[in-house]
Amino acid sequence: MKRTPVLVFIVVVVLLVTSACFATPPVPPTAPASPPTAVKQAGGKPVSPKAASTATRLIPTDAPSNTMTPFSTITPLPTATATGTETPFGFVASLTPTAVISTTPEPPDPDEGATDEWGSATRCSLLSKSLPNWTTVNPGKEYRMTWELLNSGTKTWDSSQMVLVYLDGVKFTSPNHKKTTLPRNVDVGDTINASIPIYTPKLPGHYKAVWGLRMIETDRVFCTFTIKVYVK
């Protein structure tokens, strides 16, 4: 009866030893981390570990840098140059230039045209003549000189009150030439052909005569025109 407590004691001791053998060994305490190396500013002044850590996070030394590659330069198109003249379609330039003969137009003859200003009641304008200025003619021959006249005034021409008369220069008409009147009345804006026979001189040279249209009632010349020929 006295052996039971002894056995219980022995069992308890065995259990304690067994649990002690299989228990996890204690982990040794970790040594405190060494304080970070002090960072120095420019000039040798130390910086606190906290400030150094913050500076290290803000400006990492191993961060990769991104290099921006610019786009290629765009070359502008050439500016079109305007030319003074255009070559017509189908034109082929000649290698040998062709000589061009230019004539200088004769200035207006002060002895031809109206003697009154625009708006006058009686006024005329010379439109054309059968023998252009300095026409070459044969000596001693008869020609018909015709002037085309326009009534550019504000009043109708009365044929019975107007006559063609010689004024100056070479008298191409025959000695027995009579006065020449208009063949009909001429309304405002209408035209008429006034003509006379002429005889060219027998000697060569340039000859000129001035004729006009005269009012019979007032003896006033209100239009003049010329004869200009070259006798060869």
Rosetta blueprint (number, residue, H / E / L):
1 M L
2 K L
3 R L
4 T H
5 P H
6 V H
7 L H
8 V H
9 F H
10 I H
11 V H
12 V H
13 V H
14 V H
15 L H
16 L H
17 V H
18 T H
19 S H
20 A H
21 C H
22 F H
23 A L
24 T L
25 P L
26 P L
27 V L
28 P L
29 P L
30 T L
31 A L
32 P L
33 A L
34 S L
35 P L
36 P L
37 T L
38 A L
39 V E
40 K E
41 Q L
42 A L
43 G L
44 G L
45 K L
46 P E
47 V E
48 S L
49 P H
50 K H
51 A H
52 A H
53 S H
54 T H
55 A H
56 T H
57 R H
58 L H
59 I L
60 P L
61 T L
62 D L
63 A L
64 P L
65 S L
66 N L
67 T L
68 M L
69 T L
70 P L
71 F L
72 S L
73 T L
74 I L
75 T L
76 P L
77 L L
78 P L
79 T L
80 A L
81 T L
82 A L
83 T L
84 G L
85 T L
86 E L
87 T L
88 P L
89 F L
90 G L
91 F L
92 V L
93 A L
94 S L
95 L L
96 T L
97 P L
98 T L
99 A L
100 V L
101 I L
102 S L
103 T L
104 T L
105 P L
106 E L
107 P L
108 P L
109 D L
110 P L
111 D L
112 E L
113 G E
114 A E
115 T L
116 D L
117 E L
118 W L
119 G L
120 S L
121 A L
122 T L
123 R L
124 C E
125 S E
126 L E
127 L E
128 S E
129 K E
130 S L
131 L L
132 P L
133 N L
134 W L
135 T E
136 T E
137 V E
138 N L
139 P L
140 G L
141 K L
142 E E
143 Y E
144 R E
145 M E
146 T E
147 W E
148 E E
149 L E
150 L E
151 N E
152 S L
153 G L
154 T L
155 K L
156 T L
157 W E
158 D L
159 S H
160 S H
161 Q H
162 M E
163 V E
164 L E
165 V E
166 Y E
167 L E
168 D E
169 G E
170 V L
171 K L
172 F L
173 T L
174 S L
175 P L
176 N L
177 H L
178 K L
179 K L
180 T E
181 T E
182 L L
183 P L
184 R L
185 N L
186 V E
187 D L
188 V L
189 G L
190 D L
191 T E
192 I E
193 N E
194 A E
195 S E
196 I E
197 P E
198 I E
199 Y E
200 T L
201 P L
202 K L
203 L L
204 P L
205 G E
206 H E
207 Y E
208 K E
209 A E
210 V E
211 W E
212 G E
213 L E
214 R E
215 M E
216 I L
217 E L
218 T L
219 D L
220 R L
221 V E
222 F E
223 C E
224 T E
225 F E
226 T E
227 I E
228 K E
229 V E
230 Y E
231 V E
232 K L
